[in-house]
Amino acid sequence: MTVASEAPSVGLVREALPQLAAVFAATLVAISDGMLYGWTAPVNPILLSPDSPVKTTQNQADWLETGLMLGSFCGLPLTIYLVDKIGRKWCLLYASMSLVVVWIVIATAPSIIYILVVRIWAGNTGNMAFVAAPMYVAEIADQKFRGFLSSLIYLMMLLGFVLIYSIAPFVPIWAHCIVGGALVALQLIIFPFMPESPYFLLYKNKPEEAKKALKKLRPAGANIEKEIEDIKLAVERQKTEKGRPQDLVMIPSNRKAIGIMALLNSAQHMSGISVMMMNLHYILQEAESIYMSASTSGIVFAVLMVIAASIASATIDKYARKTLLIISSTLTGICLLTIAIYFSLKNSGYQVGGISWIPVVAVMLYALSFKSGLGLVPIVLTAELFPAKTKALGMTVADGFYVLGAIASLQVFQQLSKRYGMQYPFYVFAASCFVAVVFTYFFIPETKGKTLEEIQQIVKGKYDEKRVNERREA
């Protein structure tokens, strides 16, 4: 049987529909999390205004950004424990229940301290969701659709940015909290009816439950017995590999996987995406562009990211992961370099009124280029590169580098822009993108069209492509 390498087409919709429904239900939390992630960009100017509904200082506003990331980092031990203890599905439900509380507190907070505390907690639950969801999706998806389905979590997160940028500048704070809370409440209603990951169920020695779960996820007539046997063999083999924390660095294949994800996840944020998401309105105000307001630019920026991510999601199983990463990182770096040069000219006294359209255009092109690869491929690779025994630990540690990259990028932006000028953090971010291009070319393995077991053999350096193709054609 030949494995399809194209994204789900119209003729495959019926086959993919059960998996798509499960993924949609699993990733509703990502929309709410995206709203919280981008929350400070439109809301901080409101909180810092003279008629703020909650009195806020500039230092407190900075902590609203960093606090979310610190909460994510502090939540790593709990995430490591729960994803393998209670399962991917129940971790996602736990995250949804927590975010309902977060939105209620933000809507009713009498002081900024309450909001800061729940944003730290939101970082904790968001971390859990962004470890559990990619694991869940990768483990329920047919390999024909895995890249497409795995990318949907970022697409859902981007929809959250569109919502918060479109709503928050124009309504009271409590109004957008209702929207965010309603999304996770919907997940709590529909996701309990979806199956748990067959990989997780077999890992917990529940073969009958695994068969029932897989049957719900595959179309009628699919060879469930063969697939369940393949999964069982993969899980049994991977169970023989030690899953101790030190094995992430002691076992060469795990060390390679964690090294790849450490750099890619760090590069995502050192390309400035957290800074853009959380400070977009402020950056465009500093650019003094007369062509588009900051609020309107924010909405367009978020919509363009959704468009780029949608196209990338639909094509990620058609084109090589490495190609997407290299092209995306190169174009993203050029956009950041353009913004840095603009601020260099502006801060050196050059009259930039006639070219103030440049930062707006560069920001919009950044949205398109980042989400076409650098903002999407790493989340797919994270769920693919680690074996079952160390997947929870490996993905959580990789997510730790993701969070540390976010904290570092925010500090780079806050400290360099305040002390030396707005251009300097953007030079750093541009350089990071070009480093990612070189790293991708030399060190990232290609995983397009491969099963999770085949990917493990690639990481171990034992992959025999000729033998695999012969088996598929048999």
N, C-alpha and C positions, 0 to 999 in steps of 0.2 A: 504493500500500500504506500503510495507516495504522499508525503505530508504537504499540505497546501502551505504556501508561503505568503499568501495575500491576506489583506485585512478582510474581515467579514463583509461579504457582498450581499446583495439582495437575495440571491439563491441560497445563502447560508443562514439567513435570519432565523428561520425556524429551528435550525440545529443549535444556534447560539442563544435562543430566547430564554431557556431556563437558567442558563448561567448569567445572562445579562440581567434578569430579574433579581437574582441573588446578589449580584454585584451592586446594582442600583440600591437595593435595600441596605447593603452593608456600608455603602459610602455616603449615605445621606448626612452622616455625622461630619463628613469632610466639608460640606457646604457651610454648616454652622461654624466649624473650625476656621474656615477661610474668612468668614465674617469677623471672627475674633482676631485673626491674624492681621487683617488689614484695618482693624477698628481704629487704631490711633491716627491713621492718615487723615480721615475726615473729622474725627471726634476731638483730637487734641486741640486743634484751633478753636473749637467751641468751648472746651474746658478752660483754655487759657484766655478767653475773651472776657471783657469786663462784666458781661451779663451771664457768666457761666452758671449753669444750674448746680454745679458742684465745684467749690473753690479749689483751684489747682495751681501749683507753682510749676515753673519750668523744670526743676529737678524731678518733681513727682511725675511730670509728663514723660520725661526720659525713662523713668523707672517703669512706667506702664508698658514701654516697648521691651526693655530688658527683662522685666519680671516674667513675661510670658515664656521667654527662652530659658530663664533660670528654672522655672517650674518644669519645663520639659526635661531638663538635665537631671533635676532631682527625682523625677519620676522613673528614671531608668531601672533602678533595682526592682520596683514594683512591677514594671512591665515585663522584665525578664522572668519574674516568678509566675505571673498570672497567665501569660500567653500559652505556656505549656501546662499549667496547673488546671485552669478552668476552660481553656480553649480559645480559639480566635473569635468565635461567635459571641461568647459571653463577655469577653473583653470589650468588644465593640458596643454591646448593650450597656455595660458598666460606664463606658465613656459617654454614651448618650444620656444616661440618667444624671451623670455629673454635670453635663453641660446645660441641662434643664435648670438645675440649681444656679449655675453661673449666670445665666441670662436673667433669672428672677432677681438675683442680688444686684446686678448692674442696673436693672430698671428701677430698683427701689433704694439704692444706696444713699444714705444721708451724708456721707463724706467720701473723699477720694481714697481713704485707707481701705474701705470695703472693696472698692473696685480693684485696687492693687492686689489685695489678697486673693480675690477670685480669679484674677488674670493669671496669677502664679498657679493656682489650682487648675485653670483651664489649660495651661501649658503641660501640666502633668497628664491630664486626660487626653489632650491632643497627641502627646507622645505615644500613648498607648494605642490610640486609634491608628496612627500612622505606622505603627509596627504590625499590629494585628490585621489591618485591612489588606496590605499587600501580601501578607502570608496567606490569608484566607482566599484572596482572588487567585494567586498563583497556584494554589493547591486544588481549587475547584475547576479551574479552566482547562479546556481542551487546548493542546499546544498550538492548534491553528489560530486560536483567538487570544492566547495568553497575553501577548504584548498589548493588544488593543484593550482588553479588559483590565489589565494591570495599570494602564495609563489613566483609566477613568477616575481614579481617586483624585488625581491632580486636576482633572477637568472639573470635578465637583467642587473642589476647593476654590478654583478660579471663579466658579459661579457665585461662591460666597463673597469674593472680592467685588464682583459686579454688583451684587445686592447691597453690600455695605457702602460702596462708593456712590451708588445711585439713590440710596434712601437716607443715610445718616446726615448729610449736610442740610437736609430740607425738612426734617421732622424732629420732634422731641426724642430724647434718648430712649425713653420707654417704648416708643413705637417700633424701632428696629429690633429691640430686644424681643418683642412678641414674634417677629418673623424668625429670628434665630432659634427661639425656644420651640416654635411650632415645628420646625424641620426635624429637630432631634426627637420631639414627641411623636412625630410620624414614624420615625425609625423604630421607636419603642413599640409601636403598634404592629408594624408589618414584618420586621426582621425576625422576631421569634419563630415565625412560620417557615423560615428558610433553613436548609440543612447545614450541619456543621461540616467542616472540611473532612473528606474521606481520609486524607493523609493523617490528620490528627486522630481520627477515630481508630485507624489501624495502629497508629503509634501507641494508643491506649488499649490495644488488644480488644477492640470491639468490631470484629469483621462483619457481623450481620448489620450493625448500624451503619457501617461504612458502605455496604452494598446498597442499603436503602437510600442513603444520602446521594450516592453516585447515580442511582436510578432516577432520582428527582432532577439531577443536573444534566442528564443526557437525554437525547430524543428517543422516542420509541423505536425499538429495533436495534439500538446500539449494543455492541458487544461488551456488556458490563463485566462479565466474568473475566474476559481477557484483560481488560483495563485494571480491574481490581487486583488481579494476580500480578500485573506489572508494578502496580503501586506497592503491593505487599512485598515483593522482592526488593524493590528500592528501599522501602522502610527497614526491612530486616537487614539488608546490607549496611545501611547507614547507622542502624542501631549498634552494630559491632564497632563502629568508630567511637572513640571516647568523646564525651561531651563536656569535659571539665573546662572551666574558664581559661586555664592556661593553654588548652589545646588550640585556641584561636591563634596563638603565636608559635606553639610547638609543632603543630602539623602543617607542613608546607602549603597544602592546598587551602586550608583555612587562613593561613597567614597571607596568602596571595589575595584571597577574597576580601579579607578585612582591609588590606592595604589599598586595594582598588576602590572599595566603597568609602574608606576614610578620605581619600583624596577627592573622589567625585562629589561626595556629599559636602565636604568643606568647600570645594570649588563652586558648588551651586550658590552658596551664600557669599563667598568672597568675590563673586561676580556682581554683588550688590543687590540681589533680589529682595532680601529682607529690608534693606535700607529703602529701596524703591517702594515696596509695599506699605511700609510704616511711615514714610516721610515724603511721599510723592507730592502732596499739596505744598509742603514747605519748600521742597527743591524747586518746583516750578515758580513759586512766588519769588524765591531768591534769583531765579533766572530773569525775572522781570519781563516776561514775554507779554506782548500786547495782543497776541493773536488768538488766545484761548484762555478762559478762566481756569484756575486750578481745579475747581469742582468738575467742570466739563471735561478737562483733560484726564482727570482720574477715571471718569466713567469710560471714556474712549480707550484709555490704557487697559482697563480691566476687560473690556469687550474684545480688544485685539488679542489679549492673552488667551481668552476663551477660543477665539477663532483659530489661532495658531495651534493651541493644544488639541483642538478638535481635529484639525487636519493631520497633525502628528500622530494622534491616537489612531486615526483611520489608516495611516500608512506605515506605522511602526513595524508591522509584521511583513511589510512588503520590501522595505529598504533596510540596509544593514544598520545596526545600532551605532557602530563606530562612525559610519559616514554621517549620520544625523548629528552625533556629538561633535565631530570635527567642524562641520559647516556651521552649526549653531554657535559653538564657542568662539569661532573666528568672527562671525558677524556681531555677536554680543560684545566682544572685546572692542571692535571698531566703533560701535555705538557709544560705549563708555569712554573711549578715548576722545571721541568728538565732544562729548559733554565736558570732559576735563579741559580740553583746549578752549572751549567757549568760556568757561569760568576763569581760566587763566587770562584770557583777553579782557574779560569784564573786570576782574580784580586788579589788573595792571593799569586801568584807566582808559582802556579802549572803549569808544562809543559803540555799544552793541545794539542800539535800538533798531538799526536796519537789518540785523541778522538774528534778532531775538526769536525768530521762528525755528532756528536750528535746534535748541534744546528740546523743544516740543516734538519736532520730527524725530530727533534722535531717541527720545524716550519711547515714542510709539514704535519705532523700528526695533528698539530694544525688547519691547513686549513681544513682538512677533518672532524675533530671532531666538530669544531665550527659551520661550516655550515650544519652539520647534524641535528642540533636542536636549540642550543642557538642563532645562527645567523638567524634562519628562523621562528621558532614558535612564537616569540613575535610579529612579523609583522602581523601574522594571527590573533592572539588574540586581537591585538589593534583594528582591524576592527570588532570584534565580541562582545566585552564586553559592549560597550556603547549603550544606547537607542537612537532612532532617534533624539529626541529633544536636547540631549546634545552630540551627536556623534561628530559634528564638533569641539566643544569646548573641549570635553574629549580627542579626538585623537590629537588635537593640543597641549594640555597641556602634554599629554603623550610624544609627539614628543619633547616638551621642555625638559623633563627629559632625553630623548635620546641625545639631543644636549648638555645639561649640563654634562652628563656622558662623552661625547666625549671630551669636553673642559677640564674636570677634569682629564681624563686619559692622555691627552697630556701634561698637566701641571705636573702631577705625573711623567711621563716619562722624560720630559725635566729637571725638577728640581732635582729629585733624581739621575738620571744617571749622570748629570754634577757634582753634589756636593758630592755624596757618592759612586757611582758605578753603572754599568749597571744592576747588579743583583737585586737591591732593588725594582725598579718598577715592575719587574716580580714576585717577592714574593707577592706584593700587588695585582697584577692581578690574581695570582693563588688563593689567599685567597678569592677574590671576587667570583670566580667561585664556590668554595665550599659553600659559603654562599647562592648562587643561588640554589644549589642543595637542601639545607635544606628548603629554602623558597618555592620552587616548590612543594616539597613533602607535606608540611602542608597547603599551602594556594592557590595553583592554581587549579581552577575548570577544569574539563574535558569537552571540547566542541566538540569533534569529533562526526560527524553524527547528530548534533543538528541544528535546524533552528535558525535564529537570535532571533525569539520570544522565543523559548525554552531556549536559552542561557540567555535571560533577566530574565526568571523565576528562573534559576539556581543561578544567581548572587543575586537575591532577596531572595533566600532560599525558594521559593514556588514551586519548580519543583517536579512534581509527575510522576516519570518514568513509573510506572505501568499504569496510566491513559493515558499517551502519547502513550505507546506501543499499548494499546487497540484501541485508535483512529486511529493509523497508519494501524492496521490490519483490520479495519472495511471496 
